[in-house]
């Protein structure tokens, strides 16, 4: 399975030093947790995709009735940000988790960065 995107929130900025002592600016992101609010299928929608949302606290008054119905279909909590990401699924690979974290998208950390 290949996912072509991720939903996150910018937390802030910081800096790191490399072996030479040079300073590099780093953006700190909160990547997930994300919930899958809808799966787009080739048969129904004409393409394979997953609609994912970043789980954050949302006041009930800020969620519209159509959004509540959309979230109720998949039993997902209300989310602020919804994005659609493309999926490339094999024929036998049709299962997706309900909730995804950053490790769902990443197979290995970037070289040079500690985990």
N, C-alpha and C positions, 0 to 999 in steps of 0.2 A: 504494500500500500504506500502510495506517495501523496503527501499533503503539501500544497504549495503556499501555505501561509500560516500565520499565527496571530492571535489577538492578545494584546497586552496593554499595559498602562505604564507611562513614563513615571518613574519614582523621583529621579533626580540625576545629578551629575556628580562625578568624582574623578579622581586621577590615579594613575598607576605609573610606577617607574619600571623601566626595563633594565637589562643587565648593564647597559652603558650609563645609566643614570638619567636618561631622557624621560621627560614627562609626556604621558599620553592621556588625553581626555577620554573618559568612559561614560556612556549613558547607562544608567541603571533602569532596568525594565522589570515589571512584574508580569511574568508570562503565565497567565492562567490563575486559577483553574477555569477551564472553559466547559460549557455544556453544549451538547448537540441538540439544537432545537428543531431541525428538520433535515431529512436526507432527500436529496434530489436523485432520481433514478433515470436511467436511460429510457426506460419504457414510458414513464409518466411525463418526464420533463424534457427529454431529449439530450440530457447530459448527466454526468456523474458529478455530484458535489455534496458538500455538507454545509449546512448553515449552523455556525457556531456563535456562541455568545460568551462574553467575559462576565463571570459571576462577580457582581458587586451589589452592595445594598441599594435597593430602589424602593422609595416610598410607594405605598399602595396607590396613593392619589395620582402618581405620575405614570401609572400603567393604564393604558386605554383598554376598553372591553375587547376590541379585536386582538390586541397583544395578549391579554389574559387567556383568550381562547386558543391562541397559537401556542402559548407555553403549556397549557393544560393538555394538549394532544400528546406531548412527550413527557409530561410530568416534570418539566424543567422549571427552575426558579426564575422569577422575572430578572431580566438582565438589561443593562443600559445600552450596550453595544452589540449589534448583531452584524456579522460579516459572513460572506459565502466564500468557501475555499474549494478549489477543484480537487477531485480525488481520482486516482488511477487505481482501480481495484482489479485483482485477478478474478478469474471465473469462480474459483472456490472461496474467495475472500469477500464475504458479504456482511461480516459482523463488525460493528464499530462500538466502542465504549460510550456510555452515557456521559461520562465526565472525563475530560482530558486535561492533563497538566503539560508542562513544557517537555517532559521526558517522552511524551507520546510523539512529538514531532522530531526530536533530536536523537540521532543514532549514536553520535559521539560528540564530545565537547570540541570547541574550536582549538586548534593548536596554539599553544602559548598561554592559554587561560587556565587557571586552576579552578577546580570545581569544589 
